[in-house]
Every structure is written in structure tokens, then in C-alpha cells.
Amino acid sequence: MELHMEVSKSYGGAFDLKTGFRVAGEQIGVFGASGSGKSTLVSLIAGLLAPDEGEILLDGDCLFSSERGINLPPQERRIAIVFQDSCLFPHLTVEANLLYGYRRCPARQRRIDVKSLVSVLKLDGFLDRCVNRLSGGEKQRVALGRAILSNPRLLLMDESLSALDDGLKLQIIHYLKRASEKFGIPYIFISHSLLEIRLLTDQVLAMGGGRVLGQTTPEQLARDRMGQSQVGYINLLQVEKLRKMGGLYVYRWGMEEIFVSAGNDEPMAVLELSSRDIILFTRHPEAVSARNLLKCTVMDTFPSGNKVGVELRCGHETLIAEVVVQAADDLAIQARNEVYAVIKASSFRRLS
Ligand SMILES: Nc1ncnc2c1ncn2[C@@H]1O[C@H](COP(=O)(O)OP(=O)(O)OP(=O)(O)O)[C@@H](O)[C@H]1O
């Protein structure tokens, strides 16, 4: 998918969006603070709003051009949107909701097999049920299914996962990536959650004040924001449960065993760990109360605000820690040094 936008839109002087960018890829994120113009951008792409002037090209096809007098209506753009609120037809069943767009799509354009989509989204058991009797996460899966079945050339998701709890969010993220890859549907995912952007996209447009400020990777964005973020850089650890021991859960993380307070009995989990909760020692610390002591190699350091980020290699895994500039100087932390990372069992948060 390639999108080119060179547009301006003013809400009567209250807010101006003025932006020009070209982005190519299948899993694109739009990240920005509340009020930065993300939803406005989405509405312009979908045709729900018309720019004051400019041009929008999708895969070379003109969706809007003030110069050529082109403004394709939304239904001719073949772009589906999923909002935060699933916006289903309340009087229809799951199946009728799912098939709404599908039936309106000309038979020759239908390339998605309904059965396999229903199975990917794990909606098999719900088809006859009225959507009023579904949980929030189930409704959101139906909304995604309906959007995908409309066979769009592009799927737009505007804060589609914001209202869900972490467990459901991860489940849906998993479905979404599979569905997008399996059916070849590119998406643009809009969020103010860096975590969601990191889990779902591989490149990001950063928005601020009605402008696209730049294009980067989710990883780079997370590193750049580490110093100014209240929560630092959030490491995401894919772990496998080994056993329970003395009130703690023991997980396998790469080649390491880690001790975690907030575990559960699921065999797999994703754990969050803030860069702020990792304490670095240049020599082996004796007698520490923290349950996790990991021997690591410093791979790189990077500035982020008034902090220094430290990229650590721990077996085959990577961790990002942060220290203040003074500490980085005092400890002479630099690439290829060996350090010990000390982490309390209570510092991990379970996402799933
Ligand atoms: N119809 C409108 N008329 C006037 N101002 C508007 C209108 N719609 C949005 N705005 C303003 O435009 C700015 C951008 O709004 P937009 O919804 O695009 O931001 P956003 O980045 O999606 O925010 P959020 O993350 O809070 O949804 C905001 O200041 C908003 O108040």
C-alpha cells in the first residue's frame, strides 16, 4: 500500500491540519497526543471529510484532488474504518453484521473466505447471537470481521482497541495481524498508545499540532520518548511459565529464568518491564534482595532527554535500561562492557 497526502484542512481557524507525506507499507501506525489531528487525518483518507485543498493518492489512484475536482465518495474508496466503539447494527445477529459489507461487495471482488475469517477471529460459536449479547471484546472482533469482509483495499483503525483491557487487546492484536497477513489487507492503525503501536505496526507517522512531524519505526519512537515518558521505555518480554516457587512464578525468558510476582497459571505470557526498574551494577553485587540478577553485555547507549538509554544483550534477548547522564559517566557505561541488571520480582507487569 502506498499513500500520498498533500492536504490542508481548517476547522474555521480553530484547528488547522496541513501535511504532506508519502508512506508505503502494510502495517502503518499514526501516533500522536490527543488533539494532534489523527482522527481528522483518518476522516480525510476515508472521505468522511474533504480537505480544503490538496491531493490524496492511494496506490497511485486519486481519491481527492482539489485541482482536478476529484472527491471520491467513501463507498467508492474501498476503505474500511473501525472506531473505538464497534458501531454494530444492534438489531442484527453477529452473522448479519459480519456479512453486511460482504454482500455489498461485487462477487468478483470477494477474495476473503468467510469461514476462515470467522475461524481466525474465533467467532464460530457466536454467529446466531444478537450483537447486544456480546462482550466488548467480542463486539470489537465482529467489527473487525465486518470491516475485513467488506474486502477493503485499506483498513483504518481509529483507537479501535483503546477501550479494551490488556488481555483482550493482545488477543485482538494477534487476530488482526494474522487476518491482515492472511488476507493481504494493509492497515493504518491510529493510537495514542505507544504500546499498541509497537505491537501492531512496523512504521509510524508521528503527529503533532496538525502536522505529520516525521516517519520512524515504533522501536525508535519508544527509545526517543524514553527520557520524557513517565513510564520510561517499556520492555516487552515473551515468556514461558516453568513453575511456581515460594509465592513467585518462574518463567523462561530466552536462556534465562526470571522470577515474577504477578504471574498466573497460563503457559505463556507477555511481561512489561520499565527501563526505570532495572538497576545496573558494573560488578557482581553481593547479597541483593531483588530476585533477578542478569549478566548482560552493553550493546549500545543512546541519549533520550536527560537520560541515557542502555541497550543490553542478555543471552539472545534485548533489554533497555536507563540511567541518568551522571551515572552513565561515573560507571563508564559503554558498548561491550559487562554489567549486571538487577530487577525486583514485583517490577514485572503481566499483559496477558
Ligand atoms: N468538527 C470540528 N470542528 C471544530 N474543531 C474540530 C472538529 N473536529 C475536531 N476538531 C478539533 O481539531 C483538533 C484535532 O482533532 P482530532 O479529533 O483530529 O484529534 P485526535 O488527534 O484524533 O485526538 P484524540 O486522540 O483525542 O481523538 C482538536 O483540537 C479538535 O478539538
The ligand as an ORCA input file, in Angstrom:
! r2SCAN-3c Opt
* xyz 0 1
  N     -15.770     19.401     13.609
  C     -14.838     20.087     14.266
  N     -14.943     21.430     14.378
  C     -14.004     22.155     15.018
  N     -12.900     21.617     15.586
  C     -12.744     20.284     15.495
  C     -13.709     19.459     14.851
  N     -13.291     18.166     14.927
  C     -12.135     18.189     15.619
  N     -11.793     19.461     15.960
  C     -10.587     19.893     16.665
  O      -9.469     19.538     15.854
  C      -8.391     19.102     16.659
  C      -7.942     17.733     16.174
  O      -8.972     16.795     16.444
  P      -8.781     15.241     16.127
  O     -10.013     14.555     16.581
  O      -8.375     15.084     14.710
  O      -7.540     14.885     17.067
  P      -7.026     13.459     17.577
  O      -5.525     13.507     17.466
  O      -7.709     12.366     16.861
  O      -7.466     13.496     19.084
  P      -7.924     12.287     20.064
  O      -6.700     11.399     20.226
  O      -8.284     12.992     21.326
  O      -9.078     11.582     19.412
  C      -8.878     19.117     18.089
  O      -8.394     20.286     18.700
  C     -10.385     19.151     17.967
  O     -10.961     19.845     19.043
*
